[in-house]
Amino acid sequence: MQGAAVDEPSKRTALITGASAGLGVEFARQLAAQGFDVFLVARRAEKLEAVAEELRERFGVAAHTFGADLSEPGAPQRIAEAVERAGVQVDYLVNNAGAAGPELLAERDWGVQREFLELMMISVAHLCHLFIPPMRKRGYGRVINVASVAGRIPRSGDTTYGPSKAYLIALSEGLAMTLGGSGVHVSALCPGYTHTDFHATAGMLDKKASLPKFLWYDADVVVREGLLACERNKPVYVSGRLYRWLDPLFQSVLTRRFLRVPRRR
């Protein structure tokens, strides 16, 4: 005896955080090009609406927007409530929002540190907590947590950004194992240096200019590889051929010993 048919929405919806610029915009474009409706989240409401209008015109998708600051503890729940009001279900979750972050020992205002940790780790776990169980119940879902090559190896002087990305990698691996066979795929995407406005926003343009060009990848390449890796159910994916080649070196005992040497100030 066959079970009753389950009502499915005519189109799937992707929720993307940090969707007003950089990788977030590129995720929105590529998922919209695949036919996903989108629910875009970011702090900058005007830029967010401009992105949404572009997607509606180019791809004919429904594009919802919601302004939220994920450094605020209540933001994930407000996002979930906005999704419910919009009458959509989230089938694809891209946790992309992030920032460069303060130096743990130099920045003495703990409020600044707490907001960074909320943005980079707790909000991601909270959004997974809210949206993955319904995906598992429906038997389909895709989740990309945007991590970084910086999360693959500890470095002297990196006490916030890299460690926060390492958490996302560990979280994604744990979720992927937990959800095996459920139809829900979870991937940590680990880009290296990527051409976006991240470095300008973080005041790091001088650093960007000082680095060799061969270290840099375009955002469309990073996103395309990330989407494919998630579809292939890879729990961790290092984006960019150069970084995939370097990653085993990053993981070696000898390399870690070398990078453990304290920086002199």
C-alpha positions in Angstrom: 0.0 0.0 0.0 1.4 3.3 -1.0 1.6 6.2 1.5 -0.3 9.4 1.0 1.4 11.9 -1.3 3.2 14.7 0.5 2.4 18.2 -0.7 5.6 19.9 -2.0 6.1 23.5 -2.9 6.3 24.3 -6.6 9.8 25.6 -6.1 12.5 25.2 -3.5 13.8 28.1 -1.5 17.3 29.0 -0.5 18.0 31.1 2.6 21.3 33.0 2.3 22.9 35.1 5.1 25.3 37.9 4.3 23.5 38.2 1.0 24.1 41.9 0.3 27.6 41.6 -1.0 30.5 39.2 -1.8 30.0 35.5 -1.8 26.5 35.9 -0.5 25.4 37.7 -3.7 27.1 35.1 -5.8 25.4 32.3 -3.9 22.1 34.1 -4.5 22.8 34.5 -8.2 23.9 30.9 -8.8 21.1 29.3 -6.8 18.5 31.6 -8.5 20.0 30.5 -11.9 19.3 26.9 -10.8 15.6 27.8 -10.2 15.6 28.4 -6.4 13.5 31.1 -5.0 15.6 33.0 -2.4 15.2 34.5 1.0 18.0 37.0 1.5 19.3 38.1 4.9 21.8 40.9 5.7 22.2 44.0 7.8 22.2 46.5 4.8 18.5 46.5 3.8 18.9 48.8 0.8 21.7 46.8 -0.8 19.7 43.6 -0.1 16.6 44.9 -1.9 18.8 45.8 -4.9 20.1 42.3 -5.1 16.6 40.9 -4.8 15.4 43.1 -7.6 18.2 41.9 -9.8 17.4 38.3 -9.2 13.7 38.8 -9.9 14.5 40.5 -13.2 17.2 38.1 -14.4 15.9 34.8 -13.3 12.2 35.2 -12.6 12.4 33.9 -9.1 10.7 35.1 -5.9 13.1 37.0 -3.8 12.3 37.8 -0.2 14.5 40.1 2.0 14.9 40.5 5.7 17.2 42.8 7.5 19.0 41.2 10.5 22.3 41.5 12.3 23.4 38.0 13.2 25.7 39.4 16.0 22.5 39.9 17.9 21.3 36.7 19.8 17.7 36.9 18.8 18.4 37.3 15.1 18.1 33.6 14.0 14.7 33.3 15.6 13.5 36.5 14.0 14.6 35.1 10.7 12.7 31.9 11.2 9.6 33.9 12.1 10.0 36.0 8.9 10.3 32.9 6.8 7.1 31.5 8.3 5.3 34.8 7.6 6.5 34.7 4.0 4.9 31.2 3.7 8.0 29.5 2.4 10.1 26.6 3.6 13.9 26.6 3.6 15.3 23.8 1.5 18.8 25.3 1.1 20.6 27.1 3.9 23.8 29.1 3.2 25.4 30.4 6.4 27.7 33.0 4.8 27.5 36.1 7.1 30.9 36.9 8.7 33.5 39.4 9.6 37.3 39.7 10.1 37.0 39.9 13.8 38.9 41.5 16.7 42.1 40.2 18.1 41.2 38.3 21.3 43.9 39.7 23.6 44.2 43.2 22.2 40.5 44.2 22.1 39.6 44.7 25.7 35.8 45.3 25.2 34.3 41.8 25.8 31.0 43.0 24.2 32.9 43.3 20.9 34.3 39.8 21.3 30.9 38.4 22.2 29.2 39.9 19.2 31.9 38.4 16.9 31.4 34.9 18.5 27.7 35.3 18.1 28.0 36.2 14.4 30.6 33.6 13.4 29.5 30.5 15.4 26.4 30.7 17.6 24.1 32.2 14.9 25.2 29.4 12.5 24.5 26.7 15.0 21.2 28.4 15.8 20.1 28.5 12.2 21.1 24.9 11.7 19.1 24.1 14.8 16.0 25.8 13.4 16.1 24.7 9.8 17.7 21.3 9.5 15.1 19.3 11.5 12.3 20.2 9.0 14.7 19.4 6.1 15.3 15.9 7.6 11.6 15.4 8.1 11.0 16.2 4.4 13.9 14.0 3.3 15.7 16.8 1.4 18.0 19.7 2.3 21.3 21.3 1.6 23.4 23.3 4.0 26.6 25.2 3.3 28.5 26.7 6.1 31.1 29.1 4.7 34.3 28.4 6.6 37.8 29.2 5.4 41.3 27.7 4.7 42.2 29.7 7.9 40.1 27.2 9.8 42.2 24.3 8.7 45.3 25.2 10.6 46.1 27.3 13.7 48.4 30.3 13.2 50.2 32.5 15.6 48.3 35.7 16.0 45.0 34.3 14.7 42.9 33.9 17.9 39.4 34.6 16.6 38.8 34.3 12.8 40.6 31.0 12.2 39.3 29.3 15.4 35.7 30.4 14.6 36.0 28.9 11.1 37.5 25.7 12.6 34.3 25.4 14.6 32.2 25.6 11.5 34.2 22.8 9.9 33.8 20.6 13.0 30.1 21.4 13.2 29.6 20.6 9.5 31.4 17.3 9.8 29.4 16.3 12.8 26.1 17.3 11.2 27.0 15.5 8.0 27.7 12.2 9.9 24.5 12.6 12.0 22.4 13.2 8.9 23.8 10.4 6.7 21.2 8.8 4.6 18.5 11.4 5.5 18.7 13.3 2.2 20.2 16.3 3.9 23.7 17.3 2.9 25.9 19.5 5.0 29.2 21.0 3.7 31.8 23.3 5.1 33.2 25.4 2.2 36.8 26.5 2.9 37.9 29.2 0.4 41.3 30.8 0.4 41.8 34.4 -0.7 38.8 35.4 -2.8 38.0 38.5 -4.8 35.1 40.1 -2.9 34.6 43.3 -0.9 35.5 41.5 2.3 38.9 43.0 2.5 37.7 46.5 1.8 35.0 46.2 4.5 37.6 44.9 6.9 40.1 47.7 6.1 42.6 45.1 4.7 43.1 46.5 1.2 46.9 47.0 1.8 47.2 43.4 2.8 45.3 42.3 -0.3 47.6 44.4 -2.5 50.7 42.9 -1.0 49.7 39.3 -1.8 50.6 37.5 -5.1 47.8 37.3 -7.6 48.0 33.6 -8.0 46.6 33.2 -4.4 43.3 34.8 -5.4 40.2 33.1 -6.8 37.0 34.7 -8.2 33.8 34.5 -6.2 31.9 32.7 -8.9 34.5 29.9 -8.9 34.4 29.5 -5.2 30.6 29.4 -5.1 30.3 27.0 -8.1 32.7 24.6 -6.5 30.9 24.9 -3.1 27.5 24.1 -4.6 28.8 21.1 -6.4 30.6 19.8 -3.3 27.4 20.1 -1.3 25.4 18.3 -3.9 28.0 15.5 -3.9 27.7 15.4 -0.1 31.2 16.3 0.8 31.4 17.4 4.5 34.5 19.6 4.0 35.5 21.1 0.7 38.6 23.3 0.2 38.0 25.6 -2.8 40.6 26.4 -5.4 43.1 23.9 -6.9 46.1 25.6 -5.2 44.5 25.4 -1.8 43.5 21.8 -2.3 47.1 21.0 -3.1 48.3 22.9 -0.1 45.8 21.6 2.4 47.6 18.2 3.1 50.7 20.3 3.8 48.7 22.5 6.2 47.6 19.3 8.1 51.1 17.8 8.5 52.8 17.7 11.9 55.9 19.5 10.6 54.0 22.4 9.2 52.0 22.8 12.4 55.2 22.8 14.4 56.7 25.5 12.2 53.6 27.7 12.5 53.4 27.2 16.3 56.4 29.5 16.8 55.2 32.6 18.5 55.3 35.9 16.7 57.7 38.5 18.0 56.2 41.9 18.6 
